[in-house]
Amino acid sequence: MKKDEPELFAKELKLLDEAVKILAYSYEACREIGIKESYELEELDKFEALTSRFARTSDMLIQRIF
């Protein structure tokens, strides 16, 4: 292990933690909307943000952490 790798890993973990917090925020917003037959455009935007944040967070986890 290189000398600077633990520092880099700690930074990546911090970025992942921040991404998880934002993802949790989006999840709660969408959970409040619930499942419906039809959605307002604003609600669709919130679901789009959730899926985008999920993809970004999972990419960080897989590509940077693991």
C-alpha positions in Angstrom: 0.0 0.0 0.0 1.3 3.4 -1.0 1.8 6.1 1.6 -1.0 8.3 0.4 -3.6 5.6 -0.2 -5.1 5.7 3.3 -5.7 9.4 2.9 -7.2 9.0 -0.6 -9.5 6.2 0.8 -10.6 8.4 3.6 -11.5 11.2 1.2 -13.5 8.8 -1.0 -15.4 7.5 2.0 -16.3 11.1 3.0 -17.5 11.8 -0.5 -19.6 8.6 -0.4 -21.0 9.5 2.9 -22.1 12.9 1.5 -23.7 11.2 -1.5 -25.6 8.8 0.7 -27.0 11.7 2.7 -28.3 13.4 -0.5 -29.6 10.0 -1.7 -31.5 9.6 1.6 -33.0 13.1 1.2 -34.3 12.2 -2.3 -35.6 8.9 -1.1 -37.6 10.6 1.7 -39.0 13.1 -0.8 -40.2 10.3 -3.1 -41.5 8.2 -0.3 -43.8 11.1 0.7 -45.1 11.2 -2.9 -45.9 7.5 -2.8 -47.1 5.3 -5.6 -49.9 6.7 -7.8 -51.6 6.2 -11.2 -50.3 9.5 -12.4 -47.7 12.1 -11.3 -47.2 15.9 -11.5 -44.2 17.0 -13.4 -42.5 18.2 -10.2 -43.0 14.7 -8.7 -41.5 13.1 -11.8 -38.5 15.4 -11.4 -38.0 14.2 -7.8 -38.1 10.6 -8.9 -35.6 11.3 -11.7 -33.3 13.0 -9.2 -33.6 9.9 -6.9 -32.7 7.5 -9.7 -29.8 9.7 -10.8 -28.5 10.0 -7.3 -28.8 6.2 -6.7 -26.8 5.6 -9.9 -24.1 8.1 -8.9 -23.9 6.7 -5.3 -23.7 3.1 -6.5 -21.0 4.0 -9.1 -19.0 5.7 -6.3 -19.3 2.6 -4.1 -18.4 0.1 -6.8 -15.7 2.1 -8.7 -14.0 4.1 -6.0 -14.5 2.1 -2.7 -14.6 -1.6 -3.8 
